């Protein structure tokens, strides 16, 4: 691609680029650019919201640029304060390295492992003397730090801000100096930290990195950002059928958003929305589980929902002998959601949203009376919702 064509593709779906002019000038240099993405492995698993920046890094990689995945094995022990309303709990280095092992394995389902440079910021921070740390701190003023909305909000509300948290933007900025980044990727909450990196590179006589921040990905509800705490997430380690089913539950508007941010392309407007959604779900499931699993998940979904043939579907099983005594429609629905899917539903939610509405069905027959006695036979299929069903054995 020409530099102009690369610019058009690389800026698609971004929240902010500072600046497109600078990026175009760097693309015209005729050499692979060094593209930095820093991650703090504070948890072992990642969800699709975390993959938005990884997908953008992959786009750079496919265009021949050098992807640099920076593992914050040092900064993760402090915890990024960006967007936080309280100090993060500290992690040990062993915990961080354990998380990093699974994090990188999941990241390499998106990135080309052989063409990705992986660095750890502990390699330089653990060698620094206290004098060198003081010199780094002298580069940034307290006034600059207090411009950060998260710090200011915590102070205004009487919440504490620990001094070590003020170090975080300084360290992230120095990372860019160490790896001589041409572009740094991050979420919108990382804008301040990435700008600190630009300042530090300038002080060191390096060309300043381009800032490229990505929007936060909406979760399955289409409103709140994707988060495990909100229960609206798709985990990279989710089982193939679960991943495919979650993607099929998205709205058409959210599907277009996922095409852009998770695949880096726009949906074909000539394609029927249902076909497009199936293609999106299959491609993303295949990315994380392999092509065979992606095709199998699509076939299973078609069997369950397009062909309405749950008897032939691969369903979670419940042993009749292990069921509670004196079952009602309400109690079996609660037990099935909890045992087979790890989902706790209140009795009120089960009555209104699932039973009375007709979602709960035994072998295709609606069970609309929550108090009715329930006595399953081996082979019976209990449908709980559009995405959840179990078979009794």
C-alpha positions as CSV (number, residue, x, y, z in Angstrom):
1,X,0.0,0.0,0.0
2,X,1.0,3.6,-0.5
3,X,1.6,5.7,2.7
4,X,-1.8,7.4,2.1
5,X,-3.6,4.0,1.7
6,X,-1.9,2.8,4.9
7,X,-3.0,5.9,6.7
8,X,-6.6,5.4,5.7
9,X,-6.6,1.8,6.9
10,X,-4.7,2.4,10.1
11,X,-6.8,5.4,11.3
12,X,-10.1,3.6,10.7
13,X,-11.9,2.9,14.0
14,X,-9.5,5.0,16.1
15,X,-10.7,7.5,18.8
16,X,-7.8,9.9,18.3
17,X,-4.6,10.2,16.4
18,X,-2.0,12.8,17.3
19,X,-1.4,13.5,14.6
20,X,-2.4,12.0,11.2
21,X,0.0,14.4,9.6
22,X,2.9,13.0,11.7
23,X,1.9,9.5,11.1
24,X,1.8,10.0,7.3
25,X,5.3,11.5,7.5
26,X,6.6,8.5,9.4
27,X,4.9,6.1,6.9
28,X,6.7,7.9,4.1
29,X,10.1,7.2,5.7
30,X,10.2,3.9,3.8
31,X,11.2,1.7,6.8
32,X,9.2,-0.5,9.2
33,X,7.9,1.7,12.1
34,X,8.2,0.5,15.7
35,X,4.6,0.2,17.0
36,X,4.4,-0.1,20.8
37,X,1.5,-1.6,22.8
38,X,2.1,-1.9,26.5
39,X,0.1,-4.3,28.6
40,X,0.0,-4.9,32.3
41,X,-0.9,-8.6,32.9
42,X,-3.0,-8.0,36.1
43,X,-5.3,-10.9,35.3
44,X,-4.7,-14.3,33.5
45,X,-7.5,-13.9,30.9
46,X,-8.5,-11.2,28.5
47,X,-11.8,-10.4,26.8
48,X,-12.6,-8.9,23.4
49,X,-12.4,-5.4,24.8
50,X,-8.7,-6.0,25.4
51,X,-8.2,-7.2,21.9
52,X,-9.1,-3.9,20.2
53,X,-5.6,-2.5,20.5
54,X,-4.1,-5.9,19.6
55,X,-6.1,-5.9,16.4
56,X,-4.8,-2.5,15.5
57,X,-1.2,-3.7,16.3
58,X,-1.9,-6.6,14.0
59,X,-2.9,-4.2,11.2
60,X,0.4,-2.5,11.5
61,X,2.2,-5.9,11.5
62,X,0.4,-7.0,8.3
63,X,1.6,-3.9,6.6
64,X,5.2,-4.8,7.4
65,X,5.8,-2.7,10.5
66,X,7.4,-4.0,13.7
67,X,5.0,-4.9,16.5
68,X,6.5,-4.4,19.9
69,X,4.5,-6.0,22.7
70,X,5.7,-4.5,26.0
71,X,4.9,-6.6,29.1
72,X,4.7,-4.4,32.1
73,X,6.2,-6.9,34.6
74,X,7.4,-4.0,36.6
75,X,4.5,-1.5,36.2
76,X,1.9,-4.2,36.8
77,X,3.2,-4.6,40.4
78,X,2.2,-0.9,40.9
79,X,-1.0,-0.9,38.9
80,X,-2.1,1.5,36.3
81,X,-4.3,4.2,38.0
82,X,-5.9,5.3,34.7
83,X,-9.6,5.5,35.0
84,X,-9.5,4.1,38.5
85,X,-11.5,5.5,41.4
86,X,-9.2,3.7,44.0
87,X,-5.7,2.4,44.3
88,X,-5.2,-0.9,42.7
89,X,-4.3,-3.8,45.0
90,X,-0.6,-4.7,44.6
91,X,0.6,-7.8,42.8
92,X,3.8,-9.8,43.3
93,X,6.1,-10.3,40.4
94,X,5.5,-14.0,40.4
95,X,1.7,-13.3,40.0
96,X,2.4,-10.9,37.2
97,X,4.7,-13.4,35.3
98,X,2.1,-16.2,35.7
99,X,-0.5,-13.9,34.3
100,X,1.8,-12.8,31.5
101,X,2.3,-16.4,30.3
102,X,-1.5,-16.9,29.5
103,X,-1.9,-13.3,28.4
104,X,0.8,-13.6,25.7
105,X,-0.6,-16.9,24.5
106,X,-4.0,-15.3,24.0
107,X,-2.4,-12.3,22.3
108,X,-0.6,-14.5,19.8
109,X,-3.9,-15.8,18.6
110,X,-4.1,-12.3,17.0
111,X,-0.4,-11.4,16.4
112,X,2.2,-13.3,14.4
113,X,4.4,-14.7,17.2
114,X,7.5,-14.9,14.9
115,X,7.2,-11.3,13.9
116,X,6.4,-9.8,17.3
117,X,9.1,-8.3,19.5
118,X,8.3,-9.0,23.2
119,X,10.0,-6.9,25.8
120,X,9.7,-6.6,29.6
121,X,10.0,-3.2,31.3
122,X,11.5,-4.8,34.4
123,X,14.7,-5.3,32.3
124,X,15.5,-1.6,32.6
125,X,13.5,-0.4,35.7
126,X,15.1,-3.0,38.0
127,X,18.6,-1.8,37.0
128,X,17.9,1.9,37.8
129,X,19.5,3.6,40.7
130,X,17.5,5.9,43.0
131,X,19.4,8.9,41.5
132,X,18.2,7.9,38.0
133,X,14.6,7.6,39.2
134,X,14.8,11.1,40.7
135,X,16.0,12.5,37.4
136,X,13.0,10.9,35.6
137,X,10.7,12.4,38.1
138,X,12.2,15.8,37.5
139,X,10.8,15.6,33.9
140,X,7.2,15.9,35.1
141,X,5.5,18.5,37.3
142,X,2.9,17.9,40.0
143,X,0.6,20.3,38.2
144,X,0.8,18.1,35.1
145,X,-0.2,15.0,37.2
146,X,-3.1,16.8,38.8
147,X,-4.5,17.6,35.3
148,X,-5.4,13.9,35.2
149,X,-9.2,13.6,35.7
150,X,-8.9,10.4,37.7
151,X,-6.4,11.9,40.2
152,X,-8.3,15.1,40.4
153,X,-11.7,13.4,41.0
154,X,-10.2,11.2,43.8
155,X,-8.7,14.2,45.5
156,X,-11.9,16.3,45.2
157,X,-13.9,13.5,46.8
158,X,-11.5,13.0,49.6
159,X,-10.1,9.7,48.4
160,X,-6.4,9.0,48.7
161,X,-3.9,9.1,45.8
162,X,-0.7,7.1,46.7
163,X,2.6,8.7,45.6
164,X,3.6,5.5,43.8
165,X,0.6,6.0,41.5
166,X,2.1,9.3,40.3
167,X,5.1,7.3,39.0
168,X,3.0,5.3,36.6
169,X,2.8,7.8,33.7
170,X,6.5,8.6,34.2
171,X,7.4,4.9,33.8
172,X,5.1,4.4,30.8
173,X,6.7,7.4,29.1
174,X,10.2,6.0,29.7
175,X,9.2,2.7,28.2
176,X,8.7,4.6,24.9
177,X,12.3,6.0,25.1
178,X,13.8,2.6,25.8
179,X,12.1,0.9,22.8
180,X,12.3,4.0,20.5
181,X,8.6,3.8,19.7
182,X,7.4,5.5,16.5
183,X,3.7,4.9,17.4
184,X,2.1,4.0,20.7
185,X,-1.3,2.3,20.9
186,X,-3.6,2.4,23.9
187,X,-7.2,3.0,25.1
188,X,-8.7,6.4,25.4
189,X,-7.8,6.3,29.1
190,X,-4.1,6.1,28.2
191,X,-3.9,9.5,26.4
192,X,-2.2,11.3,29.2
193,X,0.4,8.6,29.7
194,X,1.3,8.4,26.0
195,X,1.7,12.1,25.8
196,X,4.2,11.9,28.6
197,X,6.1,9.5,26.4
198,X,6.2,12.0,23.6
199,X,7.7,14.6,26.0
200,X,10.4,12.2,27.3
201,X,11.4,11.2,23.8
202,X,11.8,14.9,22.9
203,X,14.0,15.5,26.0
204,X,16.1,12.5,24.9
205,X,16.5,13.9,21.3
206,X,14.4,11.1,19.8
207,X,11.6,11.6,17.2
208,X,8.3,11.8,19.1
209,X,5.9,8.9,18.9
210,X,2.5,9.3,17.3
211,X,-0.4,8.9,19.7
212,X,-3.1,6.4,18.6
213,X,-5.8,5.7,21.1
214,X,-8.6,3.2,20.5
215,X,-12.2,3.5,21.7
216,X,-13.5,1.4,24.5
217,X,-15.5,-1.6,23.1
218,X,-19.1,-1.8,24.1
219,X,-20.2,-5.1,25.7
220,X,-23.0,-7.4,24.6
221,X,-25.6,-5.0,26.1
222,X,-24.4,-2.4,23.5
223,X,-24.3,0.3,26.2
224,X,-21.6,-0.2,28.9
225,X,-18.0,-0.9,28.1
226,X,-17.1,-4.6,27.9
227,X,-16.2,-5.8,31.4
228,X,-16.3,-8.9,33.5
229,X,-17.8,-6.9,36.3
230,X,-20.8,-6.0,34.1
231,X,-21.2,-9.6,32.8
232,X,-21.4,-8.3,29.2
233,X,-18.1,-9.7,28.0
234,X,-16.8,-12.3,25.6
235,X,-13.7,-14.0,26.9
236,X,-10.9,-15.0,24.6
237,X,-10.8,-18.3,26.5
238,X,-14.6,-18.8,26.3
239,X,-15.6,-22.2,24.8
240,X,-16.2,-22.1,21.0
241,X,-20.0,-22.6,21.2
242,X,-20.3,-20.0,24.0
243,X,-18.2,-17.5,22.1
244,X,-20.2,-18.0,18.9
245,X,-23.6,-17.8,20.7
246,X,-22.6,-14.6,22.5
247,X,-21.6,-13.0,19.2
248,X,-24.9,-14.1,17.6
249,X,-26.8,-12.2,20.4
250,X,-25.4,-8.8,19.4
251,X,-27.6,-6.2,17.8
252,X,-27.0,-5.2,14.1
253,X,-25.5,-1.9,15.2
254,X,-23.1,-3.6,17.6
255,X,-22.2,-6.1,14.9
256,X,-21.0,-3.3,12.7
257,X,-18.9,-2.0,15.5
258,X,-17.4,-5.4,16.2
259,X,-16.6,-5.8,12.5
260,X,-14.6,-2.5,12.5
261,X,-12.8,-2.9,15.9
262,X,-12.3,-6.6,16.1
263,X,-11.7,-7.5,12.4
264,X,-10.5,-4.1,11.1
265,X,-13.0,-4.0,8.3
266,X,-16.5,-2.8,7.4
267,X,-19.4,-5.1,6.9
268,X,-20.5,-5.8,3.4
269,X,-23.8,-3.8,3.1
270,X,-25.1,-6.1,0.4
271,X,-25.0,-9.1,2.7
272,X,-28.0,-10.0,4.8
273,X,-27.5,-9.0,8.5
274,X,-28.0,-12.5,9.7
275,X,-25.4,-13.9,7.2
276,X,-23.0,-11.2,8.2
277,X,-23.5,-11.9,11.9
278,X,-22.8,-15.6,11.4
279,X,-19.7,-14.8,9.4
280,X,-18.5,-12.5,12.2
281,X,-19.1,-15.1,14.8
282,X,-17.5,-17.9,12.9
283,X,-14.4,-15.8,12.0
284,X,-13.8,-14.7,15.5
285,X,-14.4,-18.1,17.0
286,X,-12.0,-19.6,14.4
287,X,-9.4,-17.0,15.3
288,X,-9.3,-18.1,18.9
289,X,-10.1,-21.8,18.6
290,X,-9.1,-22.8,15.0
291,X,-11.1,-23.1,11.8
292,X,-12.6,-26.5,12.5
293,X,-14.0,-25.3,15.9
294,X,-15.4,-22.2,14.2
295,X,-17.2,-24.2,11.6
296,X,-18.5,-26.7,14.2
297,X,-19.8,-23.8,16.4
298,X,-21.7,-22.4,13.4
299,X,-23.1,-25.8,12.5
300,X,-24.2,-26.4,16.1
301,X,-25.9,-23.0,16.3
302,X,-27.7,-23.7,13.0
303,X,-28.9,-27.0,14.4
304,X,-30.2,-25.4,17.6
305,X,-31.7,-22.2,16.3
306,X,-32.0,-22.1,12.5
307,X,-33.3,-25.7,12.2
308,X,-34.8,-25.7,15.7
309,X,-33.5,-29.3,16.2
310,X,-32.2,-29.3,19.8
311,X,-32.4,-33.1,20.0
312,X,-29.3,-33.3,17.7
313,X,-27.4,-30.5,19.3
314,X,-24.4,-30.9,21.6
315,X,-25.9,-29.8,24.9
316,X,-24.8,-29.7,28.6
317,X,-26.2,-32.7,30.5
318,X,-27.9,-33.0,33.9
319,X,-28.1,-36.3,35.6
320,X,-31.7,-36.9,36.8
321,X,-30.4,-38.8,39.9
322,X,-28.5,-35.7,41.1
323,X,-31.5,-33.3,40.8
324,X,-33.2,-31.8,43.9
325,X,-36.3,-33.5,45.1
326,X,-39.9,-32.2,44.4
327,X,-38.9,-30.1,41.4
328,X,-41.1,-27.4,40.0
329,X,-40.6,-25.5,36.8
330,X,-39.1,-22.6,38.8
331,X,-36.6,-24.7,40.7
332,X,-35.4,-26.8,37.8
333,X,-34.9,-23.6,35.7
334,X,-32.8,-22.1,38.6
335,X,-30.9,-25.3,39.0
336,X,-30.2,-25.7,35.3
337,X,-28.9,-22.1,34.9
338,X,-26.7,-22.5,37.9
339,X,-25.3,-26.0,37.3
340,X,-24.9,-26.0,33.6
341,X,-24.0,-22.4,32.9
342,X,-22.8,-20.9,36.2
343,X,-25.5,-18.3,36.0
344,X,-27.4,-17.3,39.1
345,X,-31.0,-16.0,38.4
346,X,-33.4,-14.6,40.9
347,X,-36.8,-16.2,41.2
348,X,-38.5,-13.0,40.1
349,X,-36.3,-12.8,37.0
350,X,-36.9,-16.5,36.2
351,X,-40.7,-16.1,36.5
352,X,-41.0,-12.9,34.4
353,X,-38.3,-13.2,31.8
354,X,-38.1,-16.9,31.2
355,X,-41.1,-18.9,32.4
356,X,-44.2,-16.7,32.0
357,X,-42.7,-15.4,28.7
358,X,-42.6,-18.9,27.3
359,X,-38.8,-19.2,26.9
360,X,-38.7,-22.3,29.1
361,X,-39.7,-25.3,27.1
362,X,-39.6,-29.1,27.6
363,X,-39.1,-30.9,24.3
364,X,-40.7,-27.9,22.5
365,X,-43.7,-27.5,24.9
366,X,-43.8,-24.2,26.8
367,X,-43.8,-24.4,30.6
368,X,-45.5,-21.2,31.7
369,X,-46.5,-22.2,35.3
370,X,-43.6,-21.6,37.7
371,X,-45.3,-23.8,40.4
372,X,-46.0,-26.8,38.2
373,X,-44.3,-30.0,39.2
374,X,-41.4,-31.1,36.9
375,X,-40.4,-34.7,36.4
376,X,-37.9,-35.2,33.5
377,X,-37.1,-38.4,31.7
378,X,-33.8,-39.5,30.1
379,X,-33.3,-37.7,26.8
380,X,-35.6,-34.8,27.5
381,X,-34.4,-31.4,26.4
382,X,-35.1,-28.4,28.5
383,X,-34.7,-25.1,26.7
384,X,-34.2,-22.1,29.0
385,X,-33.6,-19.3,26.6
386,X,-32.5,-18.7,23.0
387,X,-28.9,-19.5,24.0
388,X,-29.3,-22.0,26.8
389,X,-30.6,-25.6,26.8
390,X,-29.8,-28.8,28.7
391,X,-30.4,-32.5,28.2
392,X,-31.4,-34.9,31.0
393,X,-29.6,-38.2,31.4
